Protein backbone atom coordinates (compact mmCIF):
# COMPACT_ATOMS: atom_id res chain seq x y z
CA UNK A 1 0.00 0.00 0.00
CA UNK A 2 1.60 3.27 -1.13
CA UNK A 3 -0.40 5.85 0.77
CA UNK A 4 0.63 8.59 3.16
CA UNK A 5 -0.99 10.00 6.29
CA UNK A 6 -2.18 6.73 7.83
CA UNK A 7 -1.78 5.94 11.51
CA UNK A 8 -2.11 2.39 12.88
CA UNK A 9 -5.92 2.25 13.04
CA UNK A 10 -6.17 4.05 9.69
CA UNK A 11 -3.83 1.50 8.09
CA UNK A 12 -5.89 -1.39 9.48
CA UNK A 13 -9.11 0.23 8.19
CA UNK A 14 -7.53 0.72 4.75
CA UNK A 15 -6.29 -2.89 4.65
CA UNK A 16 -9.78 -4.10 5.58
CA UNK A 17 -11.32 -1.87 2.91
CA UNK A 18 -8.92 -3.24 0.29
CA UNK A 19 -9.53 -6.84 1.36
CA UNK A 20 -5.89 -7.53 2.25
CA UNK A 21 -5.66 -11.17 3.26
CA UNK A 22 -4.71 -11.91 6.85
CA UNK A 23 -3.19 -15.31 6.07
CA UNK A 24 -0.31 -13.83 4.03
CA UNK A 25 2.89 -12.64 5.68
CA UNK A 26 3.56 -8.90 5.50
CA UNK A 27 7.12 -7.65 6.00
CA UNK A 28 6.98 -4.17 7.54
CA UNK A 29 9.50 -1.47 8.36
CA UNK A 30 10.95 -2.26 11.79
CA UNK A 31 11.27 1.49 12.43
CA UNK A 32 7.47 1.62 12.87
CA UNK A 33 6.71 -0.85 15.69
CA UNK A 34 3.39 0.88 16.46
CA UNK A 35 2.15 0.11 12.92
CA UNK A 36 3.29 -3.50 13.22
CA UNK A 37 1.45 -3.81 16.55
CA UNK A 38 -1.76 -2.33 15.10
CA UNK A 39 -1.68 -4.79 12.20
CA UNK A 40 -0.89 -7.76 14.46
CA UNK A 41 -3.66 -6.76 16.88
CA UNK A 42 -6.04 -6.77 13.91
CA UNK A 43 -5.02 -10.33 13.00
CA UNK A 44 -2.53 -9.67 10.18
CA UNK A 45 0.62 -11.80 9.97
CA UNK A 46 3.36 -9.16 10.17
CA UNK A 47 7.11 -9.55 10.58
CA UNK A 48 9.58 -6.71 10.98
CA UNK A 49 12.21 -6.28 8.30
CA UNK A 50 15.83 -6.88 9.23
CA UNK A 51 18.20 -3.93 9.13
CA UNK A 52 21.94 -4.19 9.58
CA UNK A 53 25.08 -2.51 8.24
CA UNK A 54 24.95 -3.02 4.48
CA UNK A 55 21.37 -4.32 4.43
CA UNK A 56 20.14 -1.62 2.04
CA UNK A 57 22.82 -2.33 -0.56
CA UNK A 58 22.39 -6.07 -0.08
CA UNK A 59 18.63 -5.73 -0.58
CA UNK A 60 19.09 -3.57 -3.67
CA UNK A 61 21.40 -6.17 -5.18
CA UNK A 62 18.80 -8.87 -4.46
CA UNK A 63 16.07 -6.81 -6.15
CA UNK A 64 18.33 -6.22 -9.17
CA UNK A 65 18.19 -9.95 -9.93
CA UNK A 66 14.61 -9.49 -11.10
CA UNK A 67 12.94 -7.63 -13.89
CA UNK A 68 10.50 -5.24 -12.25
CA UNK A 69 7.17 -4.69 -13.99
CA UNK A 70 5.86 -1.29 -12.94
CA UNK A 71 2.56 0.19 -14.12
CA UNK A 72 3.13 3.30 -16.24
CA UNK A 73 0.86 5.39 -14.01
CA UNK A 74 3.09 4.64 -10.97
CA UNK A 75 5.05 7.84 -11.49
CA UNK A 76 6.42 7.99 -7.93
CA UNK A 77 7.72 4.42 -8.11
CA UNK A 78 9.31 4.99 -11.53
CA UNK A 79 11.10 8.04 -10.10
CA UNK A 80 12.22 6.05 -7.07
CA UNK A 81 13.71 3.29 -9.24
CA UNK A 82 15.92 5.82 -11.01
CA UNK A 83 17.03 7.49 -7.76
CA UNK A 84 17.47 4.28 -5.76
CA UNK A 85 20.38 2.78 -7.59
CA UNK A 86 23.36 5.05 -7.00
CA UNK A 87 24.41 8.22 -5.25
CA UNK A 88 26.85 10.83 -6.48
CA UNK A 89 29.37 12.19 -4.00
CA UNK A 90 30.47 15.83 -3.94
CA UNK A 91 33.68 14.66 -5.68
CA UNK A 92 31.59 13.54 -8.64
CA UNK A 93 32.22 9.86 -7.89
CA UNK A 94 29.25 7.48 -8.04
CA UNK A 95 28.84 4.86 -5.32
CA UNK A 96 26.57 1.84 -5.15
CA UNK A 97 24.33 3.14 -2.39
CA UNK A 98 21.08 5.08 -2.52
CA UNK A 99 21.23 8.76 -1.64
CA UNK A 100 20.30 9.64 1.93
CA UNK A 101 16.97 11.37 2.72
CA UNK A 102 15.30 10.53 -0.56
CA UNK A 103 11.73 9.35 -0.88
CA UNK A 104 12.05 5.60 -1.40
CA UNK A 105 9.07 4.01 0.33
CA UNK A 106 7.97 1.96 -2.67
CA UNK A 107 11.45 0.59 -3.33
CA UNK A 108 11.88 -0.17 0.37
CA UNK A 109 8.65 -2.18 0.23
CA UNK A 110 9.96 -4.17 -2.73
CA UNK A 111 13.22 -4.78 -0.86
CA UNK A 112 11.33 -5.93 2.26
CA UNK A 113 9.29 -8.34 0.16
CA UNK A 114 12.46 -9.73 -1.36
CA UNK A 115 13.89 -10.14 2.13
CA UNK A 116 10.93 -12.35 3.04
CA UNK A 117 11.41 -14.45 -0.11
CA UNK A 118 15.08 -14.96 0.79
CA UNK A 119 14.37 -15.95 4.41
CA UNK A 120 15.08 -19.57 5.12
CA UNK A 121 11.81 -21.44 5.54
CA UNK A 122 11.90 -24.12 8.20
CA UNK A 123 9.71 -25.63 10.83
CA UNK A 124 10.50 -26.94 14.26
CA UNK A 125 8.95 -30.11 15.56
CA UNK A 126 8.75 -31.03 19.23
CA UNK A 127 9.51 -34.62 20.15
CA UNK A 128 8.80 -36.40 23.41
CA UNK A 129 10.94 -39.29 24.47
N, C-alpha and C positions, 0 to 999 in steps of 0.2 A: 504494500500500500504506500503510494507516494503522495502523501498529503500532510500539510503542515497545520499547526495550531491545535492538535489533539492532545488532551491529557489522557490519563489511564482509562477512566470511565468512558470518555469520548471515543477512544480507540476501540474499546470493547463494543460499544454501540455500533460503530462503523463496521467492525468485523461481522457482527451479527447481521447488520443490514445487507452486507455483501454476501452473506452465506459462507463465510470462511469456515472450512471444516475443522473440527476440534480434534480429530484423530490424526492429523498430520503434524509433524514436528516443525516448529517455527524457530529459527535461529535469530535471536534479537541482540541488539547492541548492549553489551554488558555495562556500558556507562549509564544506562537508564533502568536501574533495578526496580523503580516504582512502576514502570510500564510492564516489565516482566511479571511483577507480582499481580498487577491488575489482570493481565491476561491469564495467568495461572489460576487466580481466584475465580475467573469466569469459566474455567474448565479447558482452556487451550493448553496444548503440549508445547511449552516454550523452554528453550535452552539458551543460555547466554553464550555469545561468541567468545572465542579465546583471543586475547591480545597479549602479545609479547614482543620483545625487541625483534624487529624484522618481519613481524606478522603481516603488515600491510603489503610490503614488497613480495613476500611469499604468496600471499593471497592473490595479488595482481598477476603474478606469474602463473598461478593455477588457472585463473580465469582466461588468460591468454591462450591456453590450450584449446579453447573452444571458439567456434564461430558464433558470435552473438547476433541474434535476430531481433532488431529493435524496430518497433512500429514508427513510421515516418512522422507521426504526429507527437512523438515523445521527444519534443525539442530539448527539454532539460536533460534528459538522459543522453541524447546524442552529444550535447555540449560537454557533459561530464566525461564521456568516453574519451573525447579529444584532450581534455585537461588532465585526466587521471594518469596518463601513462608516464610522463616525465616532467621534471622541473628544471628550469634554467637558473643557474646560480648567477650572482652579480658579475662573475668573471666571464660569463657567456657560455660556460661549460654546462652540458646537459647531464643530469644524473637520473638513474632509474628509480625514482621515488616521486610520488605525487606531491605537488606543491602544498604547503601548509595553508590552513584556513580557507580552503576552497570548498564550494558546495559540492559534495560528493555522496549524498545520501543514497541515491539509486545504485551507484557502483558499489558502495559499501554493502548494500543489501545483496547484490549479486555475489560479492566476495563471501559474505556470511553463508549464503546458500551453498556455495562451493565448499566451504569449510565443513558443512554438515555432510556433504557427499563424500568428502575425503576422510571423515571420522571412521575409525575402525568399528565395525559392527560386531558385537559379540554378546553372548548371554552367559549368565552365571547360574549354574544349577546348584542346589543344596542337596547334599547326600547325608543320610544317617547311617551310621554303622552299628 
